[in-house]
Amino acid sequence: MINVVIILSTLVLSFVLIYLMMTDRDTEVSISGPTSQTQKGGEEITSKITENAKDIQTAPPEPEDKGTCETKGDWTMEGECAPNGTVKFTQTYKESKPGACSPGEKVQTKPCCYQKGDWKDISECQTNGMKKQEQTIVNCGNEFKTQTVPCCYQKGDWKDVSECQPNGKKNQEQTTVNCDDKFKARAIDCEYIGDWIKVGECQGDGRQHFSRDVANSNAAKTKTEPCCYEHGNWVKEGGCIYPMRQSEMEKRHYESTQKYKQTVVGSACTNLNKYKTKPCWICHKTKNVQGSARRPDGTKIYFPYTQHYFEESDNRC
């Protein structure tokens, strides 16, 4: 209905305008004389048209139905804070028709604290085992920019805690804070030179062989030294020595010494290697024997008597 009224109104206005244009042309051609008379004739014609014009009745447009929007206000953050420091919030809504709710009633973008988490050290590890770090932030307070975290502090004051071992290693320790045990101790190379140890016995050439453990060193591992090789073929040299005194002869037995000698080889040999003495005993012994003598007349007579004598022995009498 509204569209029909609009079309009719447009047609009426078009006819009026055409009529006015044609009237103006006729007036200018048919009327001659001063300009004031021409204007006066035009005004009279316009006045007559206005009097005869009728109002065109048009109905007002009906208001557009935009629909209704219902929201619950349960704003919920969608996703995480973006690197530009903003985050989207959405709420539950209900539209009676599409577009009833404005974009601001559906989604809102609000500032948020964005923490990139790219922590980087800005200080060395301190003696208390702590260090300072900072990260990239947007729309955050300074308390979110830096942090203090534990770290492994190594003082580097290495000290020996063991002697150098045969494998050429020695153990050391240093002062640490907040470190694993593997950072507290270490084994490092060291020069190890062991003690000389005899290898076998003194050889027949009068030389003794030695060896020792050596690590991380140019020191010799073997050597030989002069020694005294003793064959061990001990033989008596002389007899058991005893004094020939009457007082001693009256004893049953007494102790003395026997000298022995062996074959030795080597410049390290001395008389102590070549000779030795052992105890020996002189044993006083007796035996019954038969003696004989001649009488003045030349006859021989026999008689028994006890004979005293001494005998050497390696054992006690």
TORBA-478660 format. One line per 4 residues: their letters; for each residue x, y, z of N, C-alpha, C, CB. Coordinates in steps of 0.1 Angstrom, whole numbers. Glycine has a CB too. Layout:
<nodes>
A) X,Y,Z,X,Y,Z,X,Y,Z,X,Y,Z; ...
</nodes>
This chain:
<nodes>
MINV) 8,-12,0,0,0,0,9,12,0,-9,0,12; 19,12,8,28,24,10,35,27,-4,38,22,21; 39,16,-10,46,18,-23,37,24,-34,51,4,-28; 24,20,-34,15,26,-44,13,41,-42,1,19,-43
VIIL) 12,45,-29,10,59,-26,22,67,-31,8,62,-11; 34,61,-28,47,68,-32,47,70,-47,59,61,-27; 43,60,-55,44,61,-70,34,71,-75,40,47,-76; 22,72,-69,12,82,-74,17,96,-71,-1,79,-67
STLV) 23,97,-59,28,111,-55,38,115,-65,33,111,-41; 47,106,-69,58,110,-78,52,114,-92,67,98,-80; 42,107,-97,36,110,-109,29,124,-109,25,100,-113; 22,127,-98,15,140,-97,25,152,-98,7,141,-85
LSFV) 36,150,-90,46,161,-89,53,162,-103,57,157,-79; 54,152,-110,60,153,-124,52,161,-133,63,139,-130; 38,158,-133,29,166,-142,29,181,-138,15,160,-140; 30,184,-125,29,198,-121,42,205,-127,29,199,-106
LIYL) 53,199,-126,65,205,-130,65,208,-146,77,197,-127; 60,198,-153,59,199,-167,49,211,-171,54,186,-174; 39,212,-164,29,223,-167,35,236,-164,16,221,-158; 42,238,-153,48,250,-150,58,254,-161,55,250,-136
MMTD) 66,245,-166,76,248,-176,69,253,-189,85,236,-179; 59,246,-193,52,250,-205,45,264,-204,42,240,-209; 40,266,-192,33,279,-190,43,291,-191,26,279,-176; 55,289,-185,65,300,-185,69,303,-200,77,295,-177
RDTE) 70,293,-208,73,295,-222,62,303,-230,76,282,-229; 50,299,-227,39,306,-234,38,320,-230,25,299,-231; 40,323,-217,39,337,-212,49,346,-218,40,337,-196; 62,341,-219,73,349,-224,71,352,-239,87,342,-222
VSIS) 65,343,-247,63,345,-261,51,354,-264,61,332,-268; 40,352,-257,27,360,-261,27,373,-255,15,352,-256; 34,376,-244,33,389,-237,45,397,-241,32,388,-222; 43,410,-245,53,419,-249,52,431,-241,53,422,-264
GPTS) 63,438,-239,62,450,-231,73,449,-220,49,452,-224; 72,458,-210,82,459,-200,84,446,-192,79,470,-190; 95,444,-186,98,432,-179,89,430,-167,113,432,-174; 85,441,-161,76,440,-149,63,434,-152,74,454,-143
QTQK) 58,436,-164,45,430,-168,47,415,-170,40,437,-181; 58,411,-176,60,396,-178,61,389,-164,73,394,-186; 68,395,-154,69,389,-141,56,388,-135,79,397,-132; 48,399,-136,35,399,-130,25,389,-135,28,413,-132
GGEE) 26,387,-149,18,376,-155,22,363,-149,19,377,-170; 34,360,-148,39,347,-142,34,345,-128,54,346,-143; 35,355,-120,31,353,-106,16,350,-105,34,366,-98; 8,356,-114,-6,353,-114,-9,339,-118,-14,363,-123
ITSK) -2,334,-127,-4,320,-132,0,310,-121,4,317,-145; 12,313,-114,16,305,-103,6,304,-92,30,309,-98; 0,316,-89,-9,317,-78,-21,309,-81,-14,332,-76; -26,309,-94,-38,301,-97,-35,286,-96,-42,304,-112
ITEN) -23,282,-100,-19,267,-98,-19,263,-84,-6,264,-105; -14,272,-75,-13,269,-61,-27,268,-55,-5,280,-54; -36,277,-60,-50,276,-54,-56,263,-58,-58,288,-59; -54,259,-70,-61,247,-75,-54,234,-71,-62,247,-91
AKDI) -41,234,-65,-34,222,-61,-41,216,-49,-20,225,-58; -41,203,-48,-46,196,-36,-35,189,-29,-57,186,-41; -36,188,-16,-26,180,-8,-26,166,-11,-29,182,7; -14,160,-13,-13,145,-15,-11,138,-1,0,142,-24
QTAP) -20,130,2,-20,123,14,-11,110,14,-35,118,18; 0,110,23,9,98,23,10,93,37,24,102,18; 10,79,39,11,73,52,26,73,57,5,59,52; 28,75,70,42,74,76,48,60,75,43,79,91
PEPE) 61,58,73,67,44,72,66,37,85,82,45,67; 64,24,84,63,16,97,78,14,102,56,3,94; 80,15,115,93,13,121,98,-2,118,93,16,136; 112,-3,115,118,-16,113,119,-24,125,132,-14,106
DKGT) 116,-37,125,117,-46,136,132,-52,137,107,-58,135; 139,-46,146,153,-50,148,155,-63,156,162,-39,154; 145,-67,162,145,-80,170,150,-76,184,155,-90,164; 151,-87,193,155,-85,207,168,-93,209,144,-90,216
CETK) 176,-89,219,189,-95,222,189,-98,237,201,-86,219; 190,-111,241,191,-114,255,205,-119,258,181,-126,258; 212,-114,269,225,-118,273,225,-122,287,235,-106,271; 235,-131,291,235,-136,305,246,-130,313,237,-151,304
GDWT) 256,-123,307,267,-116,314,277,-126,319,261,-108,326; 277,-138,314,287,-148,318,300,-147,310,281,-162,318; 306,-135,310,318,-133,302,329,-143,305,323,-119,304; 334,-150,294,344,-160,296,356,-157,286,339,-174,293
MEGE) 368,-158,292,380,-155,283,382,-167,273,393,-154,292; 384,-163,261,386,-172,250,401,-173,247,378,-168,237; 407,-185,249,421,-186,245,430,-180,256,424,-180,232; 442,-176,252,452,-170,261,454,-156,257,465,-178,261
CAPN) 462,-149,265,465,-135,263,474,-135,251,472,-129,275; 471,-126,241,479,-125,228,491,-117,231,470,-119,217; 501,-118,222,514,-111,223,512,-96,223,523,-115,212; 500,-91,218,498,-76,219,492,-72,232,489,-72,207
GTVK) 490,-81,241,485,-77,254,470,-76,255,491,-65,259; 463,-83,246,448,-83,246,443,-97,246,442,-75,234; 430,-99,250,424,-112,250,409,-110,247,426,-120,263; 402,-119,241,388,-118,238,380,-125,249,385,-124,224
FTQT) 368,-118,252,359,-124,261,345,-126,254,357,-115,274; 339,-136,256,325,-138,250,315,-142,261,326,-150,240; 302,-139,258,292,-142,268,281,-150,260,286,-129,275; 272,-156,268,261,-163,262,250,-153,258,255,-174,272
YKES) 245,-154,246,234,-145,241,224,-152,233,240,-133,233; 212,-146,232,201,-152,224,195,-141,216,191,-159,233; 194,-143,202,188,-133,193,174,-138,188,198,-130,181; 165,-129,188,152,-132,182,153,-133,166,141,-122,186
KPGA) 163,-126,161,165,-126,147,180,-123,145,156,-116,139; 186,-127,134,200,-124,132,203,-110,132,205,-130,118; 214,-106,139,219,-92,140,212,-85,151,216,-85,128; 203,-91,159,196,-84,170,206,-79,181,186,-93,176
CSPG) 217,-87,183,227,-84,193,239,-77,186,233,-96,201; 244,-66,192,255,-58,186,268,-66,188,256,-44,192; 278,-63,180,291,-70,182,296,-69,196,301,-65,172; 294,-57,202,299,-55,216,292,-63,226,298,-41,220
EKVQ) 280,-68,223,273,-76,232,277,-91,231,257,-75,230; 284,-94,220,288,-108,218,303,-110,222,286,-111,203; 311,-101,217,326,-102,220,331,-89,224,333,-108,207; 341,-90,234,348,-78,238,363,-81,239,342,-73,252
TKPC) 371,-72,235,385,-73,236,390,-64,248,392,-69,223; 397,-71,257,402,-64,269,417,-65,271,394,-69,282; 423,-56,278,438,-57,280,440,-69,290,443,-44,287; 452,-75,288,456,-86,296,471,-86,298,452,-100,291
CYQK) 476,-93,308,491,-94,310,497,-105,302,494,-95,325; 504,-101,291,511,-111,283,525,-114,288,510,-107,268; 528,-126,291,541,-130,295,547,-140,285,542,-136,310; 557,-136,278,563,-145,267,570,-157,273,572,-137,259
GDWK) 575,-156,285,582,-168,291,596,-170,285,574,-180,289; 602,-160,278,615,-161,272,626,-156,283,616,-153,259; 626,-163,294,635,-159,305,649,-159,300,633,-168,317; 656,-148,303,671,-147,300,678,-142,313,673,-138,288
DISE) 690,-148,315,698,-144,326,703,-129,324,710,-153,328; 702,-121,335,707,-108,335,717,-106,346,695,-98,336; 721,-117,353,731,-116,363,738,-130,364,725,-112,377; 750,-129,369,758,-142,371,752,-149,383,773,-139,373
CQTN) 755,-162,384,750,-169,396,758,-164,408,753,-185,394; 751,-160,419,757,-154,430,761,-164,440,747,-144,437; 769,-160,450,774,-169,460,764,-176,469,784,-161,470; 751,-170,469,740,-177,476,733,-187,467,731,-166,481
GMKK) 738,-189,455,731,-199,446,719,-194,440,728,-211,454; 718,-181,437,706,-175,431,711,-165,419,697,-167,441; 702,-164,409,705,-155,398,692,-148,394,712,-162,386; 693,-136,387,682,-128,382,679,-130,368,684,-113,386
QEQT) 666,-131,364,662,-133,350,651,-123,346,657,-147,347; 649,-120,334,638,-112,329,632,-118,316,643,-97,326; 619,-114,314,612,-119,302,605,-108,295,602,-130,307; 600,-110,283,592,-100,276,578,-100,281,592,-103,260
IVNC) 573,-88,284,559,-87,289,552,-75,282,559,-84,304; 538,-76,282,530,-65,276,518,-63,286,525,-68,261; 516,-51,290,505,-48,299,506,-55,312,491,-51,293; 518,-56,317,521,-63,330,528,-54,339,529,-76,328
GNEF) 527,-56,352,534,-49,362,549,-53,362,528,-50,376; 558,-45,368,572,-48,368,575,-61,376,580,-37,375; 565,-65,385,568,-77,393,567,-90,384,558,-78,404; 562,-88,372,561,-100,363,573,-100,353,548,-100,355
KTQT) 581,-89,353,592,-88,343,604,-96,348,595,-74,341; 607,-96,360,619,-102,365,616,-113,376,629,-92,371; 625,-122,377,624,-132,388,638,-136,392,616,-145,382; 639,-142,404,651,-147,410,649,-162,411,654,-140,424
VPCC) 659,-170,405,658,-184,405,671,-190,410,655,-189,391; 670,-203,416,682,-210,420,691,-213,408,678,-223,427; 704,-213,412,714,-217,402,725,-224,408,719,-204,394; 734,-230,400,745,-238,406,757,-229,407,748,-250,397
YQKG) 761,-225,419,773,-216,421,785,-225,424,770,-206,433; 795,-223,416,808,-230,417,819,-220,420,811,-239,405; 825,-221,432,835,-211,436,848,-214,429,837,-212,451; 851,-226,425,864,-229,418,876,-230,427,866,-218,408
DWKD) 874,-231,440,885,-232,449,889,-247,451,881,-226,463; 893,-254,441,896,-268,441,907,-271,451,899,-273,427; 905,-281,459,915,-286,469,916,-301,468,911,-281,483; 929,-306,469,931,-320,469,925,-327,481,946,-323,468
VSEC) 918,-338,479,912,-346,491,918,-360,490,897,-346,490; 927,-363,482,934,-376,481,948,-374,475,925,-386,473; 956,-384,478,969,-385,472,968,-390,458,979,-395,480; 978,-388,450,978,-393,436,978,-408,436,990,-387,428
QPNG) 969,-414,429,967,-428,429,975,-435,418,952,-432,427; 977,-448,419,985,-455,408,980,-453,394,986,-470,412; 967,-450,393,961,-448,379,964,-434,374,946,-451,379; 971,-426,382,974,-412,377,963,-402,379,978,-412,363
KKNQ) 954,-405,389,943,-396,392,943,-392,407,930,-403,388; 938,-380,410,936,-376,424,923,-369,424,948,-367,429; 917,-369,436,904,-364,438,905,-350,444,895,-373,447; 896,-341,439,895,-327,444,881,-323,447,902,-317,433
EQTT) 879,-313,455,866,-308,458,866,-293,458,861,-313,472; 854,-286,455,853,-272,455,840,-268,463,853,-266,441; 839,-255,466,827,-250,473,816,-248,463,831,-237,481; 804,-253,465,793,-252,456,780,-249,464,791,-265,448
VNCD) 770,-243,458,757,-240,463,747,-243,453,756,-225,468; 737,-251,457,726,-256,448,731,-263,436,718,-243,443; 741,-272,438,747,-279,427,746,-294,429,762,-276,424; 745,-302,419,746,-316,420,759,-321,425,742,-323,406
DKFK) 760,-333,431,773,-337,436,784,-338,425,771,-351,442; 779,-340,413,789,-342,402,797,-329,400,783,-346,389; 792,-317,404,799,-305,403,808,-302,415,789,-293,401; 806,-309,426,814,-307,438,827,-313,438,806,-311,450
ARAI) 828,-325,431,841,-332,431,845,-335,417,839,-345,440; 858,-338,416,863,-342,403,876,-350,405,866,-329,394; 880,-357,395,893,-364,394,901,-359,383,890,-380,393; 913,-355,386,922,-349,376,935,-357,375,925,-334,380
DCEY) 942,-355,364,955,-362,362,965,-357,372,960,-360,348; 974,-366,376,985,-362,385,997,-371,382,981,-363,400; 1009,-367,386,1021,-375,384,1022,-385,395,1034,-367,382; 1021,-398,392,1023,-408,402,1036,-416,400,1011,-418,402
IGDW) 1044,-417,410,1056,-424,410,1056,-433,423,1069,-415,410; 1055,-446,421,1054,-455,432,1068,-459,438,1047,-468,427; 1067,-467,448,1080,-471,455,1086,-483,447,1077,-475,469; 1099,-484,448,1106,-495,441,1103,-508,448,1121,-492,441
IKVG) 1100,-518,441,1098,-532,446,1107,-542,440,1083,-536,443; 1113,-550,448,1122,-560,443,1115,-570,433,1129,-568,454; 1121,-573,423,1116,-584,413,1125,-596,415,1116,-578,398; 1120,-606,422,1128,-618,424,1139,-616,434,1134,-623,411
ECQG) 1149,-625,434,1160,-624,443,1172,-619,436,1163,-638,449; 1183,-617,443,1195,-612,437,1200,-623,427,1206,-610,449; 1204,-618,416,1208,-627,405,1222,-632,406,1205,-621,391; 1226,-642,398,1239,-648,399,1250,-638,395,1240,-660,391
DGRQ) 1246,-627,388,1256,-617,383,1258,-606,394,1252,-611,370; 1251,-608,405,1253,-598,416,1245,-585,413,1267,-594,417; 1234,-586,406,1225,-575,404,1211,-578,408,1225,-571,388; 1204,-568,414,1190,-570,419,1181,-561,410,1189,-566,434
HFSR) 1171,-567,405,1161,-560,396,1150,-554,405,1156,-570,385; 1146,-542,401,1135,-535,407,1125,-530,397,1140,-523,416; 1112,-528,401,1102,-522,393,1093,-513,401,1094,-532,385; 1086,-504,395,1076,-495,402,1065,-490,393,1083,-483,409
DVAN) 1054,-486,398,1043,-481,390,1045,-466,388,1029,-483,398; 1043,-462,375,1044,-448,371,1033,-444,362,1058,-446,363; 1027,-433,365,1016,-427,356,1018,-413,354,1002,-431,363; 1015,-408,342,1016,-394,338,1030,-388,342,1006,-386,345
SNAA) 1041,-397,340,1054,-392,343,1064,-399,333,1058,-396,358; 1075,-393,331,1086,-398,323,1096,-406,332,1093,-388,315; 1093,-408,344,1102,-415,353,1104,-429,349,1098,-413,368; 1116,-435,352,1119,-449,349,1110,-458,357,1133,-452,351
KTKT) 1106,-469,350,1098,-480,357,1106,-491,362,1087,-485,347; 1118,-493,357,1126,-504,362,1141,-499,364,1126,-516,351; 1148,-507,372,1162,-504,374,1169,-517,380,1164,-492,384; 1182,-517,381,1190,-527,387,1200,-521,397,1197,-537,377
EPCC) 1203,-528,407,1213,-523,417,1222,-534,421,1206,-517,429; 1234,-531,425,1244,-542,430,1238,-549,442,1257,-536,433; 1240,-562,442,1235,-570,453,1246,-581,456,1221,-576,451; 1244,-588,466,1253,-599,469,1246,-612,467,1259,-598,484
YEHG) 1251,-619,457,1245,-632,454,1252,-643,463,1246,-636,439; 1245,-650,471,1251,-660,480,1247,-674,475,1246,-658,495; 1257,-682,473,1255,-695,468,1249,-704,479,1268,-701,463; 1252,-701,492,1247,-709,502,1254,-722,505,1232,-712,500
NWVK) 1266,-724,499,1274,-736,501,1283,-735,512,1282,-739,488; 1278,-734,524,1285,-731,536,1294,-743,539,1276,-728,548; 1307,-740,542,1316,-751,547,1324,-745,559,1326,-754,535; 1328,-755,567,1335,-751,579,1349,-746,576,1336,-763,589
EGGC) 1353,-736,583,1367,-731,581,1374,-732,595,1367,-716,576; 1382,-742,596,1389,-745,609,1380,-753,617,1392,-732,616; 1384,-754,630,1376,-762,639,1370,-754,650,1384,-773,645; 1363,-761,659,1357,-754,670,1368,-749,679,1347,-763,678
IYPM) 1368,-736,682,1378,-729,689,1376,-731,704,1380,-714,685; 1387,-735,712,1385,-736,726,1399,-733,732,1379,-750,731; 1399,-728,745,1411,-725,751,1417,-737,758,1410,-714,762; 1430,-738,757,1437,-750,763,1442,-747,777,1448,-755,754
RQSE) 1433,-744,786,1436,-740,799,1432,-752,808,1430,-727,804; 1440,-754,819,1438,-765,828,1424,-764,834,1448,-766,838; 1421,-751,838,1408,-749,844,1396,-753,835,1406,-734,849; 1398,-750,822,1388,-754,812,1388,-769,810,1390,-746,799
MEKR) 1399,-775,811,1400,-789,808,1393,-797,819,1415,-794,808; 1392,-791,831,1385,-798,841,1370,-798,840,1389,-792,855; 1365,-789,831,1350,-789,829,1346,-801,821,1346,-776,822; 1333,-804,823,1328,-815,815,1326,-811,800,1314,-819,821
HYES) 1321,-798,798,1320,-793,784,1319,-778,785,1308,-799,777; 1321,-772,774,1319,-757,773,1316,-753,759,1332,-750,778; 1310,-741,758,1305,-736,745,1315,-728,738,1292,-728,746; 1316,-729,725,1325,-721,717,1319,-717,704,1339,-729,715
TQKY) 1327,-713,694,1321,-709,681,1329,-717,669,1322,-694,679; 1321,-718,658,1326,-725,646,1325,-715,635,1319,-739,643; 1335,-713,627,1334,-703,616,1331,-711,603,1348,-696,614; 1322,-704,595,1318,-710,582,1320,-700,571,1303,-715,582
KQTV) 1322,-705,559,1324,-697,547,1316,-702,535,1339,-697,543; 1311,-692,527,1303,-695,515,1309,-687,503,1288,-693,517; 1304,-691,491,1308,-684,478,1298,-673,476,1309,-694,466; 1303,-661,474,1294,-649,471,1299,-642,458,1295,-639,483
VGSA) 1289,-635,452,1292,-628,439,1285,-614,441,1287,-635,427; 1292,-603,437,1286,-590,437,1294,-580,445,1272,-591,443; 1294,-568,440,1302,-557,447,1296,-553,460,1303,-545,438; 1284,-557,462,1277,-554,475,1280,-563,486,1262,-553,473
CTNL) 1288,-574,483,1291,-584,493,1301,-579,503,1296,-597,487; 1299,-583,516,1309,-580,526,1312,-593,534,1303,-569,536; 1321,-592,543,1324,-604,551,1312,-609,559,1335,-601,561; 1303,-600,561,1291,-605,568,1283,-615,559,1282,-594,572
NKYK) 1284,-613,546,1278,-622,536,1286,-635,534,1275,-615,523; 1299,-633,534,1309,-644,531,1311,-653,543,1322,-638,527; 1311,-648,555,1314,-656,566,1302,-655,576,1327,-652,573; 1302,-666,584,1293,-666,596,1298,-676,606,1278,-670,591
TKPC) 1293,-674,618,1297,-683,629,1285,-690,635,1305,-676,639; 1287,-702,640,1276,-709,647,1282,-714,660,1271,-720,638; 1273,-716,669,1278,-722,682,1283,-736,680,1267,-722,693; 1293,-740,688,1298,-754,688,1302,-757,702,1310,-756,678
WICH) 1303,-770,705,1306,-774,719,1318,-783,719,1293,-781,725; 1326,-781,730,1337,-790,733,1333,-799,744,1351,-782,736; 1331,-811,741,1326,-821,751,1338,-829,758,1316,-831,744; 1338,-828,771,1348,-836,779,1343,-850,781,1350,-829,793
KTKN) 1351,-860,775,1347,-873,776,1358,-882,782,1343,-878,762; 1354,-894,786,1363,-903,792,1360,-917,786,1363,-904,808; 1371,-926,787,1369,-940,783,1380,-948,790,1371,-941,768; 1376,-960,793,1385,-970,800,1394,-976,789,1377,-980,808
VQGS) 1406,-975,792,1416,-982,783,1426,-990,791,1424,-970,775; 1433,-998,784,1444,-1007,791,1457,-1002,787,1442,-1022,786; 1465,-999,798,1478,-994,796,1488,-1005,798,1481,-982,805; 1501,-1003,795,1512,-1013,797,1524,-1006,801,1514,-1021,784
ARRP) 1532,-1013,808,1545,-1007,812,1555,-1019,814,1543,-999,826; 1568,-1016,814,1578,-1026,815,1585,-1025,829,1589,-1025,804; 1587,-1036,834,1594,-1037,847,1609,-1035,845,1591,-1051,854; 1616,-1033,856,1630,-1032,854,1637,-1044,848,1637,-1029,867
DGTK) 1631,-1055,850,1637,-1067,844,1633,-1069,830,1633,-1079,852; 1626,-1060,825,1622,-1060,811,1609,-1067,808,1633,-1067,803; 1602,-1071,818,1589,-1078,815,1579,-1067,814,1586,-1088,827; 1569,-1070,806,1558,-1060,803,1546,-1064,812,1554,-1060,788
IYFP) 1540,-1054,818,1528,-1056,825,1517,-1047,820,1531,-1053,841; 1505,-1051,822,1493,-1045,817,1484,-1040,828,1485,-1054,807; 1477,-1029,827,1468,-1024,837,1458,-1015,831,1477,-1016,848; 1445,-1014,837,1435,-1005,831,1436,-991,837,1421,-1011,834
YTQH) 1431,-981,829,1430,-967,835,1420,-960,827,1444,-960,834; 1416,-948,832,1406,-940,826,1413,-929,818,1396,-933,836; 1409,-928,805,1415,-917,796,1405,-906,794,1419,-924,782; 1410,-894,796,1402,-881,794,1405,-876,780,1405,-871,805
YFEE) 1395,-871,773,1397,-865,759,1385,-855,756,1398,-876,748; 1387,-847,746,1377,-837,742,1372,-840,727,1382,-823,743; 1359,-837,725,1353,-840,712,1345,-828,708,1345,-854,712; 1347,-824,695,1338,-813,690,1324,-818,686,1345,-807,678
SDNR) 1314,-809,689,1301,-813,686,1293,-801,682,1294,-821,698; 1283,-802,672,1275,-791,669,1263,-790,678,1269,-792,654; 1261,-800,686,1250,-800,696,1256,-800,710,1241,-813,694; 1248,-797,719,1252,-797,733,1257,-811,737,1241,-792,742
C) 1266,-811,746,1272,-824,751,1261,-831,759,1285,-822,759
</nodes>
